[in-house]
Every structure is written in structure tokens, then in C-alpha cells.
């Protein structure tokens, strides 16, 4: 059985917790920590898509 490892889309470290994700025009990006996710958001604001949770809170 092969164990598929995910790597951080910013720094390349292994992703251990799958809570740090962002939807982008290129697909879902995964990050190893909140810091990498935040830096990616700052550098790629124009590529981000709204999260489903954000959409629900805006429609209330």
C-alpha cells in the first residue's frame, strides 16, 4: 500500500493537518500551517475564490 504524502503549496513541507486549505482558480491549495496559508493569501489575493463558509455568513 502506498502512502500518498501531501506537500505545502507554499514551502514544500509535509502537510500533517488538512485544516489549512484555500480555494483558488487553480484548485484547492493545501498548507502545512496557518502562517503559510496567510502568506499565500497575501501574495495571491486575485487568485482566491470564496469559501463555502464565507458565502453562508454573507447571505445571513
N, CA, C and O of each residue as an XYZ file, in Angstrom:
240
protein
N       0.842     -1.178      0.000
C       0.000      0.000      0.000
C       0.888      1.242      0.000
O       1.846      1.321      0.769
N       0.576      2.202     -0.850
C       1.368      3.426     -0.907
C       0.722      4.500     -0.042
O      -0.499      4.649     -0.011
N       1.557      5.231      0.645
C       1.093      6.317      1.498
C       1.355      7.624      0.766
O       2.498      8.073      0.680
N       0.291      8.239      0.235
C       0.431      9.468     -0.533
C       0.610     10.629      0.428
O      -0.244     10.879      1.279
N       1.727     11.338      0.289
C       2.017     12.487      1.140
C       1.658     13.764      0.395
O       1.954     13.904     -0.791
N       1.032     14.677      1.083
C       0.730     15.990      0.535
C       1.820     16.949      0.996
O       2.322     16.847      2.115
N       2.177     17.881      0.117
C       3.166     18.876      0.488
C       2.542     20.263      0.452
O       1.599     20.517     -0.298
N       3.079     21.148      1.267
C       2.595     22.521      1.368
C       2.810     23.229      0.035
O       3.889     23.151     -0.553
N       1.771     23.923     -0.437
C       1.847     24.637     -1.705
C       2.673     25.915     -1.608
O       2.894     26.576     -2.622
N       3.135     26.277     -0.413
C       3.989     27.450     -0.292
C       5.440     27.053     -0.017
O       6.337     27.460     -0.755
N       5.682     26.271      1.028
C       7.064     25.995      1.436
C       7.565     24.600      1.089
O       8.772     24.359      1.111
N       6.654     23.670      0.765
C       7.075     22.323      0.382
C       7.200     21.332      1.519
O       7.551     20.176      1.282
N       6.923     21.749      2.757
C       6.968     20.812      3.878
C       5.755     19.885      3.833
O       4.745     20.217      3.211
N       5.847     18.723      4.489
C       4.693     17.809      4.504
C       3.487     18.426      5.214
O       3.639     19.140      6.205
N       2.288     18.144      4.697
C       1.040     18.602      5.309
C       0.558     17.496      6.241
O       0.211     16.401      5.799
N       0.543     17.800      7.544
C       0.117     16.827      8.548
C      -1.348     17.021      8.931
O      -2.041     16.051      9.240
N      -1.825     18.268      8.912
C      -3.195     18.610      9.289
C      -3.861     19.203      8.060
O      -3.324     20.129      7.451
N      -5.008     18.690      7.694
C      -5.666     19.121      6.462
C      -6.675     20.250      6.693
O      -7.638     20.385      5.938
N      -6.454     21.066      7.738
C      -7.351     22.169      8.046
C      -6.961     23.460      7.336
O      -7.764     24.389      7.259
N      -5.742     23.528      6.818
C      -5.228     24.756      6.219
C      -5.318     24.675      4.701
O      -4.347     24.324      4.031
N      -6.497     25.004      4.161
C      -6.716     24.933      2.715
C      -7.348     26.231      2.215
O      -7.992     26.959      2.970
N      -7.150     26.502      0.934
C      -7.769     27.649      0.271
C      -8.255     27.218     -1.097
O      -7.599     26.433     -1.781
N      -9.409     27.737     -1.495
C      -9.904     27.516     -2.857
C      -9.327     28.609     -3.750
O      -9.415     29.794     -3.428
N      -8.739     28.206     -4.870
C      -8.202     29.166     -5.833
C      -8.730     28.830     -7.221
O      -9.389     27.811     -7.424
N      -8.429     29.704     -8.166
C      -8.823     29.458     -9.557
C      -8.142     28.214    -10.112
O      -8.648     27.598    -11.050
N      -6.998     27.837     -9.541
C      -6.254     26.652     -9.986
C      -6.650     25.386     -9.236
O      -6.154     24.304     -9.553
N      -7.533     25.501     -8.250
C      -7.943     24.348     -7.454
C      -7.697     24.603     -5.982
O      -7.385     25.726     -5.584
N      -7.835     23.569     -5.174
C      -7.640     23.695     -3.733
C      -6.154     23.617     -3.416
O      -5.458     22.704     -3.859
N      -5.682     24.587     -2.645
C      -4.287     24.616     -2.201
C      -4.244     24.155     -0.754
O      -5.133     24.478      0.035
N      -3.201     23.393     -0.404
C      -3.040     22.865      0.941
C      -1.757     23.414      1.543
O      -0.755     23.588      0.850
N      -1.801     23.688      2.855
C      -0.665     24.279      3.544
C      -0.361     23.526      4.829
O      -1.235     22.892      5.420
N       0.916     23.609      5.255
C       1.349     22.895      6.455
C       0.967     23.627      7.734
O       0.899     23.016      8.800
N       0.712     24.951      7.637
C       0.391     25.729      8.838
C      -0.396     26.988      8.465
O      -0.531     27.328      7.290
N      -0.903     27.660      9.475
C      -1.667     28.893      9.277
C      -0.785     29.997      8.695
O      -1.269     30.836      7.935
N       0.496     30.005      9.042
C       1.417     31.014      8.523
C       1.581     30.929      7.015
O       1.510     31.945      6.323
N       1.798     29.729      6.504
C       1.933     29.550      5.050
C       0.640     29.910      4.332
O       0.663     30.507      3.256
N      -0.479     29.545      4.930
C      -1.778     29.879      4.335
C      -1.950     31.401      4.256
O      -2.390     31.928      3.234
N      -1.606     32.092      5.327
C      -1.741     33.542      5.370
C      -0.831     34.242      4.370
O      -1.256     35.184      3.703
N       0.396     33.800      4.260
C       1.336     34.390      3.300
C       0.840     34.168      1.877
O       0.892     35.081      1.052
N       0.358     32.952      1.582
C      -0.173     32.672      0.252
C      -1.360     33.585     -0.051
O      -1.482     34.087     -1.168
N      -2.233     33.803      0.930
C      -3.389     34.689      0.735
C      -2.937     36.101      0.384
O      -3.496     36.723     -0.520
N      -1.933     36.613      1.087
C      -1.441     37.965      0.832
C      -0.824     38.097     -0.553
O      -1.010     39.110     -1.227
N      -0.094     37.078     -0.974
C       0.611     37.142     -2.250
C      -0.274     36.837     -3.449
O       0.074     37.194     -4.574
N      -1.412     36.183     -3.232
C      -2.248     35.720     -4.338
C      -3.714     36.096     -4.164
O      -4.592     35.298     -4.490
N      -3.996     37.289     -3.661
C      -5.369     37.704     -3.391
C      -6.278     37.592     -4.609
O      -7.448     37.233     -4.477
N      -5.751     37.895     -5.791
C      -6.573     37.890     -7.004
C      -6.908     36.489     -7.502
O      -7.764     36.344     -8.375
N      -6.259     35.455     -6.975
C      -6.494     34.078     -7.400
C      -7.477     33.337     -6.489
O      -7.906     32.234     -6.825
N      -7.839     33.922     -5.345
C      -8.652     33.227     -4.351
C     -10.126     33.234     -4.707
O     -10.637     34.193     -5.284
N     -10.797     32.156     -4.356
C     -12.245     32.032     -4.500
C     -12.853     32.030     -3.101
O     -12.192     31.607     -2.153
N     -14.092     32.490     -2.946
C     -14.710     32.498     -1.612
C     -14.940     31.084     -1.101
O     -15.275     30.180     -1.867
N     -14.754     30.904      0.210
C     -15.053     29.629      0.858
C     -16.555     29.476      0.998
O     -17.281     30.470      1.017
N     -17.028     28.249      1.097
C     -18.450     27.995      1.302
C     -18.914     28.612      2.615
O     -20.025     29.139      2.686
N     -18.075     28.558      3.671
C     -18.436     29.121      4.966
C     -18.602     30.630      4.869
O     -19.507     31.187      5.491
N     -17.748     31.306      4.100
C     -17.857     32.747      3.927
C     -19.141     33.095      3.180
O     -19.811     34.069      3.523
N     -19.489     32.310      2.167
C     -20.709     32.553      1.410
C     -21.940     32.471      2.315
O     -22.846     33.296      2.197
N     -21.982     31.495      3.210
C     -23.121     31.313      4.093
C     -23.256     32.473      5.063
O     -24.369     32.922      5.337
N     -22.120     32.975      5.594
C     -22.189     34.064      6.555
C     -22.592     35.369      5.878
O     -23.224     36.211      6.516
N     -22.250     35.562      4.616
C     -22.605     36.771      3.893
C     -24.080     36.805      3.518
O     -24.655     37.883      3.369
N     -24.701     35.637      3.365
C     -26.096     35.554      2.951
C     -27.073     35.680      4.114
O     -28.283     35.685      3.891
N     -26.588     35.780      5.333
C     -27.490     35.877      6.509
C     -28.031     37.257      6.663
O     -28.798     37.519      7.589
